[in-house]
Amino acid sequence: MSFIDRIRDRMADGWETAYRWASIRISAAGLTIFSVLAAFPGLVSEMWNALPPPLRDRLPDNFGYVVAAVIFAGTIAGRLHKRKDRNDG
């Protein structure tokens, strides 16, 4: 058995269509956001300073944690939501 075959045996049923699952799409979006922020650490400060002061004052201090929590909650909700066009449950 080749290395690739062993990996395929360990994949979830229907992994070939995983790109259509909402949980995968939300996770990929979150990974993209946090990867860009990790690659360009000054970007957060620039974006924050570009916001108008009245909007900045309305956002909570822990806004980054709120964004992360929303992404993770969206992942869970996307995975649990049953869609008619899905064949994985």
One Martini backbone bead per residue (centre of mass of N, CA, C, O) as a GRO file, in nm:
protein
   89
    1MET     BB    1   0.095   0.038   0.024
    2SER     BB    2   0.074   0.354  -0.025
    3PHE     BB    3   0.083   0.660   0.105
    4ILE     BB    4  -0.173   0.768  -0.035
    5ASP     BB    5  -0.360   0.531   0.043
    6ARG     BB    6  -0.338   0.576   0.351
    7ILE     BB    7  -0.464   0.855   0.347
    8ARG     BB    8  -0.737   0.783   0.212
    9ASP     BB    9  -0.827   0.583   0.443
   10ARG     BB   10  -0.840   0.837   0.663
   11MET     BB   11  -1.063   0.966   0.532
   12ALA     BB   12  -1.349   1.096   0.499
   13ASP     BB   13  -1.644   1.065   0.393
   14GLY     BB   14  -1.656   1.263   0.110
   15TRP     BB   15  -1.383   1.434   0.064
   16GLU     BB   16  -1.414   1.517  -0.241
   17THR     BB   17  -1.662   1.734  -0.138
   18ALA     BB   18  -1.550   1.939   0.086
   19TYR     BB   19  -1.558   2.216  -0.071
   20ARG     BB   20  -1.886   2.236  -0.010
   21TRP     BB   21  -1.848   2.276   0.279
   22ALA     BB   22  -1.901   2.515   0.508
   23SER     BB   23  -1.676   2.447   0.714
   24ILE     BB   24  -1.445   2.463   0.509
   25ARG     BB   25  -1.488   2.752   0.409
   26ILE     BB   26  -1.464   2.894   0.683
   27SER     BB   27  -1.184   2.786   0.756
   28ALA     BB   28  -1.040   2.902   0.508
   29ALA     BB   29  -1.099   3.196   0.571
   30GLY     BB   30  -0.962   3.204   0.847
   31LEU     BB   31  -0.683   3.115   0.751
   32THR     BB   32  -0.640   3.350   0.557
   33ILE     BB   33  -0.661   3.582   0.754
   34PHE     BB   34  -0.439   3.484   0.960
   35SER     BB   35  -0.209   3.462   0.752
   36VAL     BB   36  -0.199   3.756   0.666
   37LEU     BB   37  -0.153   3.870   0.954
   38ALA     BB   38   0.115   3.711   1.000
   39ALA     BB   39   0.271   3.824   0.745
   40PHE     BB   40   0.130   4.125   0.829
   41PRO     BB   41   0.146   4.281   1.126
   42GLY     BB   42   0.096   4.593   1.040
   43LEU     BB   43  -0.195   4.577   0.920
   44VAL     BB   44  -0.369   4.613   1.171
   45SER     BB   45  -0.281   4.900   1.242
   46GLU     BB   46  -0.356   5.030   0.974
   47MET     BB   47  -0.656   4.955   0.981
   48TRP     BB   48  -0.724   5.083   1.252
   49ASN     BB   49  -0.625   5.378   1.171
   50ALA     BB   50  -0.833   5.398   0.919
   51LEU     BB   51  -1.044   5.429   1.104
   52PRO     BB   52  -1.283   5.594   1.227
   53PRO     BB   53  -1.313   5.707   1.543
   54PRO     BB   54  -1.615   5.635   1.594
   55LEU     BB   55  -1.578   5.334   1.521
   56ARG     BB   56  -1.350   5.260   1.718
   57ASP     BB   57  -1.521   5.331   1.978
   58ARG     BB   58  -1.741   5.093   1.920
   59LEU     BB   59  -1.526   4.893   1.944
   60PRO     BB   60  -1.388   4.650   2.094
   61ASP     BB   61  -1.086   4.564   2.231
   62ASN     BB   62  -1.155   4.240   2.154
   63PHE     BB   63  -1.206   4.206   1.837
   64GLY     BB   64  -1.024   3.966   1.751
   65TYR     BB   65  -1.173   3.754   1.929
   66VAL     BB   66  -1.445   3.786   1.793
   67VAL     BB   67  -1.363   3.693   1.514
   68ALA     BB   68  -1.267   3.412   1.597
   69ALA     BB   69  -1.536   3.318   1.724
   70VAL     BB   70  -1.707   3.347   1.467
   71ILE     BB   71  -1.552   3.145   1.295
   72PHE     BB   72  -1.587   2.897   1.482
   73ALA     BB   73  -1.896   2.907   1.493
   74GLY     BB   74  -1.934   2.881   1.185
   75THR     BB   75  -1.811   2.603   1.163
   76ILE     BB   76  -2.013   2.455   1.336
   77ALA     BB   77  -2.269   2.543   1.188
   78GLY     BB   78  -2.182   2.437   0.907
   79ARG     BB   79  -2.160   2.135   0.997
   80LEU     BB   80  -2.464   2.105   1.122
   81HIS     BB   81  -2.586   2.189   0.866
   82LYS     BB   82  -2.843   2.081   0.664
   83ARG     BB   83  -2.822   1.989   0.329
   84LYS     BB   84  -2.969   1.882   0.034
   85ASP     BB   85  -2.684   1.873  -0.151
   86ARG     BB   86  -2.577   1.669   0.047
   87ASN     BB   87  -2.394   1.340   0.107
   88ASP     BB   88  -2.286   1.354   0.440
   89GLY     BB   89  -2.571   1.417   0.626
   0.00000   0.00000   0.00000
